[in-house]
Amino acid sequence: MSNALVSIQIIPKTKDGEDVIPYVDEAIALIDQSGLRYEVHPLETTIEGDLSDIFSLIERMNEAMIERGSTNVISQIKVLYQPTGASMDQLTEKYRS
């Protein structure tokens, strides 16, 4: 069972004011390739899984932004760590009809 939910907004500094959307698309592709459950929202993406796996993924996402040409990256994250188990469904079930 997953023990963490992490929401991330990744903000790469692009070359010459280049559009960030292709960078963000690449970051989301890395999340998708990880096999972890996730949901994309307008301002952030929420990932469900083991906390260490998610932090490792965030590190890879930041490295990918630099490899793509960013000079730096801001990653704004929110973390729910719950050793007894955490899930997006559990936290939002009362809002789903």
C-alpha positions in Angstrom: 0.0 0.0 0.0 1.1 3.5 -0.7 2.4 5.6 2.2 2.5 9.0 0.6 0.8 11.5 -1.6 2.9 14.2 -3.1 1.7 17.1 -5.2 4.3 18.8 -7.4 4.4 21.9 -9.5 7.7 22.0 -11.5 8.8 25.4 -12.8 11.9 25.2 -15.0 13.7 28.4 -15.9 13.9 28.2 -19.7 16.4 29.6 -22.2 15.5 33.0 -23.6 12.0 32.9 -22.1 11.1 29.7 -24.0 7.6 28.2 -23.4 7.7 25.9 -20.3 4.9 23.6 -21.5 7.2 21.2 -23.4 9.3 20.9 -20.2 6.2 20.3 -18.1 5.0 17.7 -20.6 8.4 15.9 -20.3 8.1 15.9 -16.5 4.6 14.4 -16.7 5.9 11.8 -19.1 8.5 10.8 -16.5 5.8 10.4 -13.9 3.8 8.3 -16.3 6.8 6.1 -17.1 7.4 5.6 -13.3 4.3 3.4 -13.0 3.2 5.3 -10.0 -0.5 6.4 -9.8 -1.0 10.1 -10.5 -3.5 12.7 -11.4 -2.7 15.8 -13.5 -4.5 19.0 -12.3 -4.3 22.5 -13.8 -1.6 23.8 -11.4 0.1 20.6 -10.1 0.2 16.9 -10.4 -0.5 14.5 -7.5 1.5 11.3 -7.2 0.6 8.3 -5.0 3.2 5.8 -3.9 6.1 5.1 -1.6 7.7 8.3 -0.3 11.2 7.3 -1.3 10.1 6.3 -4.8 8.4 9.6 -5.3 11.3 11.7 -4.0 13.6 9.7 -6.4 11.2 10.5 -9.2 11.3 14.2 -8.3 15.0 14.2 -8.4 14.9 12.6 -11.9 12.4 15.2 -13.1 14.6 18.0 -11.9 17.7 16.5 -13.6 15.7 16.1 -16.8 14.8 19.8 -16.8 18.5 20.7 -16.6 19.4 18.2 -19.3 16.8 19.8 -21.5 18.5 23.2 -21.0 17.0 24.8 -17.9 19.5 26.8 -15.9 17.5 26.0 -12.7 14.3 24.4 -11.5 11.8 25.3 -8.7 9.8 22.3 -7.5 7.0 23.3 -5.2 5.8 20.1 -3.4 3.2 19.2 -0.8 3.7 15.9 1.0 1.3 13.7 3.0 3.3 10.9 4.6 1.1 8.3 6.4 2.8 5.0 7.2 -0.5 3.3 7.7 -1.4 4.1 4.1 -2.5 7.0 1.9 -4.6 7.2 -1.2 -6.1 9.9 -3.4 -9.4 8.0 -3.4 -9.5 7.8 0.4 -9.0 11.5 0.8 -11.5 12.6 -1.9 -14.2 9.9 -1.8 -16.8 12.1 -0.1 -16.5 14.5 -3.0 -17.0 11.9 -5.7 -20.6 11.0 -6.8 
